[in-house]
Amino acid sequence: MTQGMVEITSLGEIVAIVRPFNAPFRRVVEKAGFEHRRRVTLSDQCEYDYFILSKAKERR
């Protein structure tokens, strides 16, 4: 499914942000092929794990 999303868009990457305590959704994102890049703090002053799925990765 994620392969199709990356291929049908002109975007080079798709981003997902997940609250650190949300382990079930983190597993879904990782199984979909997203890679964890870093932890970020957003404007709500909460921390999130930042994941990315890039078009380059899907072509490997």
C-alpha positions in Angstrom: 0.0 0.0 0.0 2.7 2.5 0.9 4.6 1.7 -2.3 1.5 2.8 -4.3 1.2 6.0 -2.3 4.7 7.0 -3.0 4.6 6.1 -6.6 1.3 7.9 -7.5 2.3 11.2 -5.9 4.9 13.7 -7.0 6.2 13.8 -3.5 9.7 12.5 -2.8 8.7 11.3 0.7 5.8 10.7 3.1 6.1 11.6 6.8 4.4 10.1 9.8 4.6 11.4 13.4 3.7 9.2 16.3 3.5 9.9 20.0 6.1 7.8 21.8 3.6 6.0 24.0 1.6 4.8 21.0 3.5 1.5 20.4 0.8 -0.2 18.4 0.7 2.6 15.8 4.5 2.8 15.7 4.6 -0.9 14.8 2.1 -0.2 12.0 4.2 2.6 10.6 7.4 0.5 10.8 5.7 -2.4 9.1 4.6 -0.1 6.3 8.2 0.7 5.6 8.7 4.0 7.3 12.1 4.6 9.0 12.5 6.3 12.3 14.6 9.5 11.9 14.4 11.4 15.2 12.3 12.6 18.1 10.8 16.1 17.7 8.9 18.5 19.8 6.0 20.2 18.0 4.1 23.4 18.7 1.9 21.7 21.3 5.1 21.1 23.3 4.7 17.3 23.1 7.3 14.9 21.8 6.7 12.8 18.7 8.7 10.2 16.8 9.3 11.3 13.3 9.2 8.7 10.5 9.9 9.0 6.8 9.1 6.9 3.8 11.1 8.0 0.8 10.6 7.3 -2.9 14.3 6.4 -3.1 13.9 3.7 -0.4 10.9 2.1 -2.2 12.9 1.7 -5.4 15.6 -0.5 -3.7 
